């Protein structure tokens, strides 16, 4: 038996909930949207990287991030709130500086140990 299809959470769903709630954690938003925490967390991180939402930790580092709609774009630009870096995959198209030299050193070491043994 397959799982029933659940449509993807849209930015508009999350923005609408945050307009009503104000500030909310991932768990609170997931409960309101009747979704899993993981799906909401991934969507919030994407929205955070695009500047659609902001997040802030209250008081100590052990508390959860609270997500909210930024009132001014300047607040994000000035660094008052954290903006996550976009999720970017690794691209291996450029030159790796120092890689060849390190590889040759390790090869020479392995060959030296092979002769000694």
N, C-alpha and C positions, 0 to 999 in steps of 0.2 A: 504494500500500500504506500503510495507516495504522499508526501506532505502537500497540504493545500498551498496554492500559490499566494504569496503575500506581495502586494505591490511595493516598490521601493518608496522609502520615506522621501518626500520632497522637501526642499528648503522652505517652501511656503508653509508646510505643516509645522515645522519647528519654529519658524518665525511667528506664526499665529499663536502657538502655545506660549512662547516667550513674551509676547505682547500681553497675554492674559496674566501669566504668573509673575513676570518680572525677572527674577533670578531663579535658576534651577540647576541642580546637579544632573549628571547623566542618568542616574537611577530614577530621579523624579520625572524627568522628561520621558524616559522609557515607560514608566507606569502610566503617564498621561496618554501616550501614543499607543499603548498596548503593544510594545515592541520589546525586543531583547536589548539589554544594555550594550552589547557589542555593536549591533547595527546602528544604534543611536550615537554611540561614541565615534564610530568611523565617519558618520555623516557630519557630526559636530566638528571633527578635526578638519574635514574638507572645508566646511563653512568658515572655520576659524582662519584657515590659510588664505581664503578669499576675502577676509575682512567683513563677512556678513554678521558674525557674532564675535563677542569678546569673552574672555574668561579671566577670572581672578580668584585667588585663594584667600580666604579670610583668615586672618591672624597667624596661624602656624602652618608649617609644612605638612602636618599630618591630616589636615582637613581636605575634603574633596574640592575640585575646581567647581566654581559656580559660573554658569554660562548666562549671558544676557545680551541684549541688543545694544550696540554702542550708540550713544546719543550724538556724539560728534566724531567724525572721521579723524579730526586732528588729535584726539586723545590716543588713538591707536598709533598714529604716525609719530607722536611725541614720546612713545614708549611707556605711557602710564599703564597700559594693559598689554598683556603678552599676545603676540601674533605668532602662531606656529609656522614653522617653515613648511613649505609644500612637500608632500610625499613624492619624492623623485626616485626613480629606479637608477641603478648603477649602469653607467654607460662605459664600455671598455673600448672606445674608439680612439682615444688620444694616446700620446706617448707617456710611458711610465718612466719618470726620471729616477735614475739610480737602480732600477729594477734589474737591468742586465748585469751591472757590476756586482750586485748582491748575489745574483744567481750564479755568476762565475765563481765568486768566493766560496759559496756553499758547495759547488761542484768540486772545486779543488780540495776542499776539506774532506769531502766524502771519498775522493780518490786517494788522498793521503792515508786516511784511516783504513781503506781497503788494502793498500799495500802493506801497512803495518800489521794487519791481522793475519 
